[in-house]
Amino acid sequence: MVRVLTNVPKQAKRGEPFDVKLLISHPMESGQRRDAMGATIPRSIINSFVCTYNGQEVLRADLFPAIAANPFFSFAVVAQESGMLAMTFTDDNGIVQTETVSVAVE
Amino acid sequence: MIRRHALAILPLLLASAGWAGEKHSGYQDASPETRAMQDDDAANPAFLWVEQGQALWAQRPAGAGRSCADCHGAASVTMRGVAARYPVYDARLGRPVTLDQRIEQCRVDHQRAAPLPPEGDALLSLAAYVGLQSRGMPVQVSIDGPVRPFFEAGKALFTMRQGQLNLSCSQCHDGLAGQRLGGSVIPQGHPNGYPEYRLEWQGLGSLDRRIRNCLVGVRAEPFAPDAPELASLELYLGWRANGLPVETPAVRP
């Protein structure tokens, strides 16, 4: 399990945007570095990120090696119906993890 | 003799031209982007460790009968203001101990568990979680009583020239603070945010690690992790930062 911190307001107003913040604990090893013996350290980054809101995709991002460790995502989503935000990320080692947060829309 | 004194005063005069000798947290030297990271707990990567520390606080280590919380209760109550006072004098050991050393001591003596690896995620997490409880409170490190000789030793270390570059801590962090070394502002070097997330490290690190960094920077041999010099120097640094707010867990470039 990768450690993740999510930050989403518990309540949101219908039709108005709210901020979604997500911090993922990940080394984001670029694949450009070498270890003490001169061997290349294999690339290990989160390569994709998808956020769905009640099953509908609202954000998709491809990530690249130049992104620093422990990447931070911050984006806005327009509140429509109460429901679930599901944020899924995939890394080079095949780890796929989904974080879900519920949002109440009034 | 007079001439030597005159030379010694010179860096102090240079400093007074900048911030007029006021205490100045490294926060104020950081870029607006770095400060924004520290200001927002949701964006501060150190909170990944804080969260882990919170879990460890309540968790019984393997083979140990009790967790931190079993003795200390809620950290938000019992640990409030604690980190602001460290390093403190330990009468039993007869020397000052840092917060990290105290956590290890508690773990070994009271929990009867194996010590945590130094500079490891678990120890840093606990230190960050305990440190967070003092956030915003002024640093108040005491140098009275039996700890005084250690303070004097720390002060001597701070002003002692070291390494191939033959520089003392004081020359840069008292004398040239506010000026630039390469592209970065030289901070006054106050330890009010440790353990802190350094963008350079891409991770959380302790004050020990930062001091090691500095020593390697002047091409001196770093202190061993358990060296008494390190605790003395941290005691002096703590006293030097007295009055600045605790920022743990801070974000620095």
Contacts between the chains, C-beta under 8 A, distances in Angstrom:
chain1	res1	chain2	res2	distance
A	3	B	48	5.1
A	3	B	51	6.7
A	3	B	52	6.6
A	5	B	42	6.8
A	5	B	47	5.8
A	5	B	48	6.1
A	5	B	51	6.4
A	7	B	42	3.7
A	21	B	40	7.9
A	21	B	42	4.3
A	21	B	43	6.6
A	23	B	42	6.9
A	23	B	43	6.9
A	23	B	45	6.0
A	23	B	47	7.0
A	23	B	48	6.3
A	25	B	45	7.8
A	25	B	48	4.5
A	27	B	202	7.7
A	28	B	202	7.8
A	68	B	199	7.1
A	68	B	202	5.9
A	69	B	45	7.9
A	69	B	202	3.7
A	69	B	203	6.8
A	70	B	45	4.2
A	70	B	48	6.5
A	70	B	202	6.9
A	70	B	203	7.8
A	72	B	43	5.5
A	72	B	45	7.0
A	74	B	43	7.1
